[in-house]
Amino acid sequence: MLAVFDKSVAKSPEGLQSPHSVSVSALKDGFLAQHFSTVHPGSVTVNFGPSGLLAYSLHKQNPLLPRLFAVVDDIFCLFQGHLENVAHLKQQYGLNKAANEVIIVIEAYRTLRDRGPYPAAQVVRDFQGKFAFILFDSGSKTTFIASDDDGNVPFFWGTDADGNLVLSDETDIVTKSCGKSYGPFPKGCFFTTSGGLSSFEHPLNELKPVPRVDSSGQMCGATFKVDAEAKKESTGMPRVGSAANWSNNI
């Protein structure tokens, strides 16, 4: 799977940027989408114009970690893996028996967006299983991205030459445009357009970048670890109002 989001939609963490990396624009002239379709014949690409794109393929997928794609009310979601508590989550979100993991993630996001009672960290923590997902709400230009707490699904992210965020389950796809400005997506974490990167196991703590060095001794992006000493500033309870954009609070 592949996602590229313009920096105005998803601001890439500074720690991902390697000072000596040679990178190119993933979005210019459809560069990375074309490369993805060459590597994965029969892939599907959804273009969001200046906001970015999603692409996926069922080519050579792991049968134990299948890829799923769905669109509901202009909310697009790529999901890889499986959830062990699907029945419970379907009941929790009032979904029918036919709903699968990707539909559950979309409904969980809609619940958060539309004044849900739980913080985003709690919602992702309720997902039990092996998973990584990328969600884009094209109406509000909002992203919602996460990986399970053990990092069971291969999942990587990077920064291209224009500062756009690139995500994929394949390192070769990410490095094609990001060079060495990439790293594994932090396990047990989620990323949103408004809130950036957070740990859903330790949502009150800051995350600090830890520089990565490759076999040749060059800087190669960063991993992100929970900083036990640094607490996030409390933003307080969001104001309730009919005009409030609740997608900004997840």
Protein Blocks (a to p, Z undefined) as FASTA:
>chain_A
ZZdddfklmccdfklpcfkbccddfkggolmmmmmmmmmghiacddehjnbccdddfehi
afklccddddeehiacddedddfklmmmmmmnopafklcfklmmmmmmmmmmnopabdfk
lmmmmpgcddddddddfklopacddddfkomagcdddddfkopacddfbfklmmmmnomm
ccdddehiacdfklopadfklmmbccdddddddfkopaehjaddddfkbccddebjaddd
fkbcfklmZZ
